[in-house]
Protein backbone atom coordinates (compact mmCIF):
# COMPACT_ATOMS: atom_id res chain seq x y z
CA UNK A 1 0.00 0.00 0.00
CA UNK A 2 1.01 3.61 -0.51
CA UNK A 3 2.13 5.79 2.35
CA UNK A 4 0.11 8.80 3.52
CA UNK A 5 -3.23 7.07 2.96
CA UNK A 6 -6.21 5.84 4.85
CA UNK A 7 -7.67 2.60 3.60
CA UNK A 8 -11.33 2.85 2.58
CA UNK A 9 -12.17 0.39 5.36
CA UNK A 10 -11.12 2.98 7.93
CA UNK A 11 -13.08 5.77 6.21
CA UNK A 12 -16.70 5.74 7.32
CA UNK A 13 -18.05 7.23 4.09
CA UNK A 14 -16.89 4.22 2.11
CA UNK A 15 -18.36 1.64 4.44
CA UNK A 16 -21.99 2.62 4.33
CA UNK A 17 -22.96 -0.90 3.36
CA UNK A 18 -23.00 -3.81 5.79
CA UNK A 19 -22.71 -7.28 4.32
CA UNK A 20 -22.24 -10.70 5.74
CA UNK A 21 -21.86 -14.13 4.25
CA UNK A 22 -25.11 -15.39 5.74
CA UNK A 23 -28.53 -15.35 4.15
CA UNK A 24 -31.47 -17.49 3.16
CA UNK A 25 -31.17 -19.46 -0.07
CA UNK A 26 -27.73 -18.03 -0.72
CA UNK A 27 -26.18 -19.31 -3.94
CA UNK A 28 -23.22 -21.58 -3.23
CA UNK A 29 -20.75 -19.48 -5.23
CA UNK A 30 -20.11 -16.09 -6.74
CA UNK A 31 -17.09 -15.23 -8.90
CA UNK A 32 -15.23 -11.96 -9.29
CA UNK A 33 -12.79 -11.82 -12.20
CA UNK A 34 -9.87 -9.49 -12.62
CA UNK A 35 -9.75 -8.45 -16.27
CA UNK A 36 -6.26 -7.72 -17.60
CA UNK A 37 -4.10 -10.84 -17.40
CA UNK A 38 -7.07 -13.05 -16.51
CA UNK A 39 -9.67 -12.55 -19.25
CA UNK A 40 -7.57 -10.79 -21.85
CA UNK A 41 -4.03 -9.65 -22.54
CA UNK A 42 -2.55 -6.74 -24.47
CA UNK A 43 -0.47 -8.05 -27.35
CA UNK A 44 1.89 -5.53 -28.99
CA UNK A 45 0.67 -4.78 -32.49
CA UNK A 46 -2.51 -6.81 -32.06
CA UNK A 47 -4.33 -5.09 -29.22
CA UNK A 48 -6.60 -7.03 -26.90
CA UNK A 49 -6.63 -10.80 -27.17
CA UNK A 50 -8.75 -13.14 -25.08
CA UNK A 51 -6.81 -15.47 -22.80
CA UNK A 52 -7.27 -19.04 -24.07
CA UNK A 53 -10.19 -20.64 -22.26
CA UNK A 54 -11.59 -17.34 -21.00
CA UNK A 55 -14.61 -17.36 -23.31
CA UNK A 56 -15.49 -20.90 -22.27
CA UNK A 57 -15.06 -20.05 -18.58
CA UNK A 58 -17.33 -17.01 -18.83
CA UNK A 59 -19.92 -18.97 -20.80
CA UNK A 60 -20.02 -21.67 -18.15
CA UNK A 61 -20.51 -19.15 -15.35
CA UNK A 62 -23.23 -17.38 -17.32
CA UNK A 63 -25.10 -20.60 -18.18
CA UNK A 64 -24.94 -21.78 -14.56
CA UNK A 65 -26.53 -18.53 -13.37
CA UNK A 66 -23.66 -17.84 -10.98
CA UNK A 67 -23.49 -14.24 -9.71
CA UNK A 68 -20.43 -12.64 -11.24
CA UNK A 69 -18.59 -9.36 -11.55
CA UNK A 70 -15.41 -8.08 -13.17
CA UNK A 71 -12.98 -5.83 -11.34
CA UNK A 72 -10.16 -3.70 -12.71
CA UNK A 73 -7.81 -1.01 -11.46
CA UNK A 74 -7.86 0.57 -14.91
CA UNK A 75 -8.82 4.23 -15.09
CA UNK A 76 -10.20 6.69 -17.60
CA UNK A 77 -13.25 4.67 -18.67
CA UNK A 78 -16.81 4.44 -17.47
CA UNK A 79 -18.33 1.14 -16.39
CA UNK A 80 -20.53 1.16 -19.51
CA UNK A 81 -17.53 1.66 -21.77
CA UNK A 82 -15.64 -1.22 -20.14
CA UNK A 83 -18.70 -3.49 -20.34
CA UNK A 84 -19.09 -2.70 -24.04
CA UNK A 85 -15.44 -3.57 -24.77
CA UNK A 86 -15.75 -6.89 -22.93
CA UNK A 87 -19.02 -7.77 -24.65
CA UNK A 88 -17.38 -7.09 -27.99
CA UNK A 89 -14.42 -9.33 -27.15
CA UNK A 90 -16.65 -12.06 -25.69
CA UNK A 91 -19.86 -12.30 -27.79
CA UNK A 92 -22.76 -13.59 -25.75
CA UNK A 93 -21.34 -12.42 -22.43
CA UNK A 94 -24.03 -9.72 -22.04
CA UNK A 95 -22.20 -8.06 -19.17
CA UNK A 96 -24.07 -5.09 -17.73
CA UNK A 97 -22.35 -1.91 -16.48
CA UNK A 98 -23.59 -2.80 -12.99
CA UNK A 99 -21.33 -5.89 -13.10
CA UNK A 100 -18.22 -3.82 -13.85
CA UNK A 101 -16.23 -2.42 -10.93
CA UNK A 102 -13.40 -0.07 -11.79
CA UNK A 103 -10.96 1.50 -9.34
CA UNK A 104 -13.17 4.58 -9.14
CA UNK A 105 -16.53 2.77 -8.93
CA UNK A 106 -16.59 2.54 -5.09
CA UNK A 107 -16.45 6.33 -5.02
CA UNK A 108 -20.19 6.14 -5.73
CA UNK A 109 -20.64 5.45 -2.01
CA UNK A 110 -19.33 8.92 -1.08
CA UNK A 111 -20.31 10.99 -4.12
CA UNK A 112 -23.87 11.80 -2.90
CA UNK A 113 -22.23 13.98 -0.26
CA UNK A 114 -20.48 16.00 -2.99
CA UNK A 115 -22.99 16.02 -5.86
CA UNK A 116 -23.72 19.73 -5.44
CA UNK A 117 -20.38 20.77 -3.93
CA UNK A 118 -17.56 22.34 -5.93
CA UNK A 119 -15.04 19.61 -6.70
CA UNK A 120 -11.79 19.40 -8.64
CA UNK A 121 -11.63 16.47 -11.06
CA UNK A 122 -8.33 15.03 -12.29
CA UNK A 123 -8.12 13.00 -15.50
CA UNK A 124 -5.84 12.80 -18.53
CA UNK A 125 -7.73 15.55 -20.39
CA UNK A 126 -10.36 18.10 -19.49
CA UNK A 127 -12.90 16.34 -21.72
CA UNK A 128 -12.20 13.06 -19.91
CA UNK A 129 -12.67 14.79 -16.58
CA UNK A 130 -16.09 16.20 -17.43
CA UNK A 131 -17.20 12.89 -19.01
CA UNK A 132 -16.18 10.89 -15.94
CA UNK A 133 -17.66 13.45 -13.55
CA UNK A 134 -21.00 13.22 -15.37
CA UNK A 135 -20.83 9.42 -15.10
CA UNK A 136 -20.62 9.78 -11.31
CA UNK A 137 -23.26 12.52 -11.13
CA UNK A 138 -20.90 15.25 -9.96
CA UNK A 139 -22.60 18.51 -10.90
CA UNK A 140 -20.35 21.38 -9.83
CA UNK A 141 -17.06 20.45 -11.44
CA UNK A 142 -13.82 22.14 -12.45
CA UNK A 143 -11.19 20.06 -14.20
CA UNK A 144 -7.50 20.35 -13.47
CA UNK A 145 -6.79 21.58 -17.00
CA UNK A 146 -9.48 24.26 -16.91
CA UNK A 147 -8.21 25.53 -13.57
CA UNK A 148 -4.70 25.83 -15.05
CA UNK A 149 -5.97 27.50 -18.22
CA UNK A 150 -8.00 30.11 -16.38
CA UNK A 151 -5.35 30.78 -13.74
CA UNK A 152 -1.99 30.64 -15.54
CA UNK A 153 -0.29 32.33 -12.59
CA UNK A 154 -0.61 29.03 -10.69
CA UNK A 155 1.77 27.34 -13.12
CA UNK A 156 4.34 29.86 -14.38
CA UNK A 157 6.40 27.13 -16.08
CA UNK A 158 3.66 26.63 -18.66
CA UNK A 159 3.01 29.71 -20.76
CA UNK A 160 -0.73 29.88 -21.28
CA UNK A 161 -2.45 32.59 -23.25
CA UNK A 162 -4.31 35.24 -21.27
CA UNK A 163 -6.89 33.67 -18.97
CA UNK A 164 -10.56 33.83 -19.98
CA UNK A 165 -11.46 35.24 -16.57
CA UNK A 166 -9.48 36.89 -13.84
CA UNK A 167 -8.89 35.46 -10.40
CA UNK A 168 -12.16 35.72 -8.48
CA UNK A 169 -14.16 34.84 -11.59
CA UNK A 170 -16.05 31.81 -12.80
CA UNK A 171 -14.46 29.10 -10.65
CA UNK A 172 -14.42 31.07 -7.44
CA UNK A 173 -18.13 31.81 -7.93
CA UNK A 174 -18.69 28.10 -7.36
CA UNK A 175 -17.10 28.41 -3.94
CA UNK A 176 -13.99 26.73 -2.51
CA UNK A 177 -13.17 23.22 -3.59
CA UNK A 178 -14.63 20.76 -1.09
CA UNK A 179 -13.07 17.63 -2.56
CA UNK A 180 -10.72 16.32 -5.22
CA UNK A 181 -11.62 13.23 -7.25
CA UNK A 182 -8.64 11.72 -9.06
CA UNK A 183 -9.95 9.45 -11.81
CA UNK A 184 -6.73 9.17 -13.83
CA UNK A 185 -3.24 10.61 -13.99
CA UNK A 186 -2.93 13.94 -15.81
CA UNK A 187 -0.75 14.10 -18.90
CA UNK A 188 1.26 16.92 -17.31
CA UNK A 189 2.49 15.63 -13.94
CA UNK A 190 4.25 18.88 -13.01
CA UNK A 191 1.13 20.94 -13.50
CA UNK A 192 -0.98 18.35 -11.73
CA UNK A 193 1.31 18.24 -8.71
CA UNK A 194 1.44 22.03 -8.46
CA UNK A 195 -2.33 22.52 -8.60
CA UNK A 196 -3.19 19.65 -6.26
CA UNK A 197 -0.73 20.97 -3.68
CA UNK A 198 -2.21 24.47 -4.16
CA UNK A 199 -5.75 23.25 -3.53
CA UNK A 200 -4.81 21.02 -0.58
CA UNK A 201 -2.66 23.60 1.23
CA UNK A 202 -5.17 26.45 0.82
CA UNK A 203 -8.40 24.80 2.00
CA UNK A 204 -9.75 24.74 -1.53
CA UNK A 205 -8.91 28.26 -2.71
CA UNK A 206 -5.75 27.99 -4.85
CA UNK A 207 -3.73 31.17 -4.84
CA UNK A 208 -4.60 32.05 -1.26
CA UNK A 209 -1.49 33.18 0.59
CA UNK A 210 -2.32 31.88 4.07
CA UNK A 211 -2.00 28.12 4.38
CA UNK A 212 -4.38 25.88 6.27
CA UNK A 213 -3.03 24.11 9.32
CA UNK A 214 -5.03 20.96 8.60
CA UNK A 215 -6.47 19.36 5.49
CA UNK A 216 -10.05 20.41 4.86
CA UNK A 217 -10.34 19.29 1.24
CA UNK A 218 -11.16 15.60 0.97
CA UNK A 219 -9.02 13.65 -1.50
CA UNK A 220 -10.32 10.54 -3.25
CA UNK A 221 -8.34 8.44 -5.71
CA UNK A 222 -9.07 5.21 -7.56
CA UNK A 223 -6.06 3.25 -8.76
CA UNK A 224 -3.28 2.94 -6.15
CA UNK A 225 -0.94 0.97 -8.46
CA UNK A 226 2.56 2.36 -8.86
CA UNK A 227 3.08 0.67 -12.21
CA UNK A 228 1.34 -1.58 -14.71
CA UNK A 229 2.25 -3.82 -17.61
CA UNK A 230 -0.63 -3.86 -20.09
CA UNK A 231 0.64 -3.58 -23.66
CA UNK A 232 4.12 -2.47 -22.69
CA UNK A 233 7.22 -4.65 -22.81
CA UNK A 234 8.36 -3.30 -19.43
CA UNK A 235 6.13 -1.95 -16.62
CA UNK A 236 5.20 1.73 -16.77
CA UNK A 237 4.53 3.99 -13.78
CA UNK A 238 0.95 5.10 -13.37
CA UNK A 239 -1.53 6.91 -11.10
CA UNK A 240 -0.23 5.59 -7.76
CA UNK A 241 3.23 6.91 -8.61
CA UNK A 242 1.80 10.33 -9.47
CA UNK A 243 -0.05 10.45 -6.16
CA UNK A 244 3.12 9.44 -4.30
CA UNK A 245 4.81 12.50 -5.82
CA UNK A 246 1.95 14.70 -4.61
CA UNK A 247 2.14 13.21 -1.09
CA UNK A 248 5.91 13.65 -0.85
CA UNK A 249 5.86 17.21 -2.20
CA UNK A 250 3.04 18.24 0.10
CA UNK A 251 4.86 16.86 3.13
CA UNK A 252 8.12 18.53 2.15
CA UNK A 253 6.64 21.99 1.57
CA UNK A 254 4.05 22.05 4.36
CA UNK A 255 5.21 19.44 6.87
CA UNK A 256 1.73 17.88 6.73
CA UNK A 257 0.76 14.36 5.76
CA UNK A 258 -1.87 14.07 3.04
CA UNK A 259 -5.01 12.15 3.89
CA UNK A 260 -6.19 10.28 0.81
CA UNK A 261 -8.82 7.58 0.39
CA UNK A 262 -8.01 5.00 -2.27
CA UNK A 263 -10.80 2.79 -3.60
CA UNK A 264 -9.01 0.42 -6.00
CA UNK A 265 -7.51 -2.98 -5.27
CA UNK A 266 -6.18 -4.07 -2.80
CA UNK A 267 -8.22 -1.68 -0.64
CA UNK A 268 -11.35 -3.00 1.00
CA UNK A 269 -13.89 -0.69 -0.65
CA UNK A 270 -13.66 -2.40 -4.04
CA UNK A 271 -14.33 -5.81 -2.46
CA UNK A 272 -17.26 -4.40 -0.47
CA UNK A 273 -18.67 -2.98 -3.69
CA UNK A 274 -18.24 -6.36 -5.39
CA UNK A 275 -20.29 -7.92 -2.59
CA UNK A 276 -23.03 -5.39 -3.26
CA UNK A 277 -22.95 -6.31 -6.96
CA UNK A 278 -23.20 -10.06 -6.26
CA UNK A 279 -25.99 -9.54 -3.74
CA UNK A 280 -28.02 -7.60 -6.28
CA UNK A 281 -27.84 -10.57 -8.65
CA UNK A 282 -28.76 -13.07 -5.92
CA UNK A 283 -31.89 -11.48 -4.52
CA UNK A 284 -30.16 -9.56 -1.77
CA UNK A 285 -28.08 -12.36 -0.28
CA UNK A 286 -24.37 -12.91 -0.63
CA UNK A 287 -23.10 -16.21 -2.06
CA UNK A 288 -21.73 -18.65 0.47
CA UNK A 289 -18.29 -18.46 -1.16
CA UNK A 290 -16.92 -15.64 -3.32
CA UNK A 291 -13.96 -16.51 -5.52
CA UNK A 292 -11.58 -13.73 -6.53
CA UNK A 293 -9.77 -14.85 -9.69
CA UNK A 294 -6.72 -12.67 -10.33
CA UNK A 295 -3.19 -12.62 -11.69
CA UNK A 296 -1.66 -10.06 -9.32
CA UNK A 297 -0.74 -11.19 -5.78
CA UNK A 298 -0.25 -7.60 -4.62
CA UNK A 299 -3.74 -6.42 -5.55
CA UNK A 300 -6.17 -9.24 -6.33
CA UNK A 301 -4.88 -11.81 -3.86
CA UNK A 302 -3.82 -9.46 -1.06
CA UNK A 303 -7.17 -7.67 -1.21
CA UNK A 304 -9.31 -10.82 -1.19
CA UNK A 305 -7.25 -12.34 1.61
CA UNK A 306 -7.61 -9.19 3.69
CA UNK A 307 -11.36 -9.08 3.13
CA UNK A 308 -11.56 -12.61 4.47
CA UNK A 309 -14.86 -14.18 5.44
CA UNK A 310 -16.43 -15.87 2.45
CA UNK A 311 -13.71 -14.74 0.03
CA UNK A 312 -11.34 -17.28 -1.54
CA UNK A 313 -8.42 -16.02 -3.63
CA UNK A 314 -7.45 -17.89 -6.79
CA UNK A 315 -4.19 -16.96 -8.52
CA UNK A 316 -3.77 -17.69 -12.24
CA UNK A 317 -0.52 -17.78 -14.21
CA UNK A 318 -1.62 -15.89 -17.33
CA UNK A 319 -0.62 -12.37 -16.32
CA UNK A 320 1.58 -10.82 -13.63
CA UNK A 321 2.20 -14.13 -11.87
CA UNK A 322 3.76 -16.83 -14.04
CA UNK A 323 6.04 -18.62 -11.57
CA UNK A 324 5.52 -22.12 -10.23
CA UNK A 325 4.07 -22.36 -6.77
CA UNK A 326 2.38 -19.69 -4.68
CA UNK A 327 3.32 -16.12 -3.78
CA UNK A 328 5.51 -16.14 -0.64
CA UNK A 329 4.06 -13.01 0.97
CA UNK A 330 0.45 -13.03 -0.25
CA UNK A 331 -0.33 -16.69 -0.90
CA UNK A 332 -3.57 -17.47 -2.69
CA UNK A 333 -6.08 -20.01 -1.45
CA UNK A 334 -5.51 -21.84 -4.75
CA UNK A 335 -3.11 -21.45 -7.69
CA UNK A 336 -3.88 -22.72 -11.19
CA UNK A 337 -2.82 -22.24 -14.79
CA UNK A 338 -5.70 -20.14 -16.15
CA UNK A 339 -9.21 -18.81 -15.65
CA UNK A 340 -10.81 -21.95 -17.04
CA UNK A 341 -9.08 -24.02 -14.36
CA UNK A 342 -10.11 -21.42 -11.76
CA UNK A 343 -13.77 -21.74 -12.69
CA UNK A 344 -13.48 -25.51 -12.55
CA UNK A 345 -12.05 -25.20 -9.04
CA UNK A 346 -14.96 -23.02 -8.01
CA UNK A 347 -17.81 -24.90 -9.69
CA UNK A 348 -16.41 -28.40 -10.03
CA UNK A 349 -15.47 -30.32 -13.18
CA UNK A 350 -17.65 -29.53 -16.18
CA UNK A 351 -19.86 -32.36 -17.33
Secondary structure in CASP SS format (residue, H / E / C, confidence):
PFRMAT SS
TARGET T0000
AUTHOR 0000-0000-0000
METHOD secondary structure of the structure
MODEL  1
X C 1.00
X C 1.00
X C 1.00
X C 1.00
X C 1.00
X E 1.00
X E 1.00
X H 1.00
X H 1.00
X H 1.00
X C 1.00
X H 1.00
X H 1.00
X H 1.00
X H 1.00
X C 1.00
X C 1.00
X C 1.00
X C 1.00
X C 1.00
X C 1.00
X C 1.00
X C 1.00
X C 1.00
X C 1.00
X C 1.00
X C 1.00
X C 1.00
X E 1.00
X E 1.00
X E 1.00
X E 1.00
X E 1.00
X E 1.00
X C 1.00
X E 1.00
X C 1.00
X C 1.00
X C 1.00
X E 1.00
X E 1.00
X E 1.00
X E 1.00
X C 1.00
X C 1.00
X C 1.00
X E 1.00
X E 1.00
X E 1.00
X E 1.00
X C 1.00
X C 1.00
X C 1.00
X H 1.00
X H 1.00
X H 1.00
X H 1.00
X H 1.00
X H 1.00
X H 1.00
X H 1.00
X H 1.00
X H 1.00
X H 1.00
X C 1.00
X C 1.00
X E 1.00
X E 1.00
X E 1.00
X E 1.00
X E 1.00
X C 1.00
X C 1.00
X C 1.00
X C 1.00
X C 1.00
X C 1.00
X C 1.00
X H 1.00
X H 1.00
X H 1.00
X H 1.00
X H 1.00
X H 1.00
X H 1.00
X H 1.00
X H 1.00
X H 1.00
X H 1.00
X C 1.00
X C 1.00
X C 1.00
X C 1.00
X C 1.00
X C 1.00
X C 1.00
X H 1.00
X H 1.00
X H 1.00
X E 1.00
X E 1.00
X C 1.00
X C 1.00
X C 1.00
X H 1.00
X H 1.00
X H 1.00
X H 1.00
X H 1.00
X H 1.00
X H 1.00
X H 1.00
X H 1.00
X H 1.00
X C 1.00
X C 1.00
X C 1.00
X E 1.00
X E 1.00
X E 1.00
X E 1.00
X E 1.00
X C 1.00
X C 1.00
X C 1.00
X H 1.00
X H 1.00
X H 1.00
X H 1.00
X H 1.00
X H 1.00
X H 1.00
X H 1.00
X H 1.00
X H 1.00
X C 1.00
X C 1.00
X C 1.00
X C 1.00
X E 1.00
X E 1.00
X E 1.00
X E 1.00
X H 1.00
X H 1.00
X H 1.00
X H 1.00
X H 1.00
X H 1.00
X H 1.00
X C 1.00
X H 1.00
X H 1.00
X H 1.00
X C 1.00
X C 1.00
X C 1.00
X C 1.00
X C 1.00
X C 1.00
X C 1.00
X C 1.00
X C 1.00
X C 1.00
X C 1.00
X C 1.00
X C 1.00
X C 1.00
X C 1.00
X C 1.00
X C 1.00
X H 1.00
X H 1.00
X H 1.00
X C 1.00
X C 1.00
X C 1.00
X C 1.00
X E 1.00
X E 1.00
X E 1.00
X E 1.00
X C 1.00
X C 1.00
X C 1.00
X C 1.00
X C 1.00
X C 1.00
X H 1.00
X H 1.00
X H 1.00
X H 1.00
X H 1.00
X H 1.00
X H 1.00
X H 1.00
X H 1.00
X H 1.00
X H 1.00
X H 1.00
X H 1.00
X C 1.00
X C 1.00
X C 1.00
X C 1.00
X C 1.00
X C 1.00
X C 1.00
X C 1.00
X C 1.00
X C 1.00
X C 1.00
X C 1.00
X C 1.00
X C 1.00
X C 1.00
X C 1.00
X E 1.00
X E 1.00
X E 1.00
X E 1.00
X C 1.00
X C 1.00
X C 1.00
X C 1.00
X C 1.00
X E 1.00
X E 1.00
X C 1.00
X C 1.00
X C 1.00
X C 1.00
X C 1.00
X C 1.00
X C 1.00
X E 1.00
X E 1.00
X C 1.00
X H 1.00
X H 1.00
X H 1.00
X H 1.00
X H 1.00
X H 1.00
X H 1.00
X H 1.00
X H 1.00
X H 1.00
X H 1.00
X H 1.00
X H 1.00
X H 1.00
X H 1.00
X H 1.00
X C 1.00
X C 1.00
X C 1.00
X C 1.00
X C 1.00
X C 1.00
X E 1.00
X E 1.00
X C 1.00
X C 1.00
X C 1.00
X C 1.00
X C 1.00
X H 1.00
X H 1.00
X H 1.00
X H 1.00
X H 1.00
X H 1.00
X H 1.00
X H 1.00
X H 1.00
X H 1.00
X H 1.00
X H 1.00
X H 1.00
X H 1.00
X C 1.00
X C 1.00
X C 1.00
X C 1.00
X C 1.00
X C 1.00
X C 1.00
X E 1.00
X E 1.00
X E 1.00
X E 1.00
X E 1.00
X E 1.00
X C 1.00
X C 1.00
X H 1.00
X H 1.00
X H 1.00
X H 1.00
X H 1.00
X H 1.00
X H 1.00
X H 1.00
X H 1.00
X H 1.00
X H 1.00
X C 1.00
X C 1.00
X C 1.00
X E 1.00
X E 1.00
X E 1.00
X E 1.00
X E 1.00
X E 1.00
X C 1.00
X C 1.00
X C 1.00
X C 1.00
X C 1.00
X C 1.00
X C 1.00
X C 1.00
X C 1.00
X C 1.00
X C 1.00
X C 1.00
X C 1.00
X C 1.00
X C 1.00
X C 1.00
X C 1.00
X E 1.00
X E 1.00
X E 1.00
X C 1.00
X C 1.00
X H 1.00
X H 1.00
X H 1.00
X H 1.00
X H 1.00
X H 1.00
X H 1.00
X H 1.00
X H 1.00
X C 1.00
X C 1.00
X C 1.00
X C 1.00
END
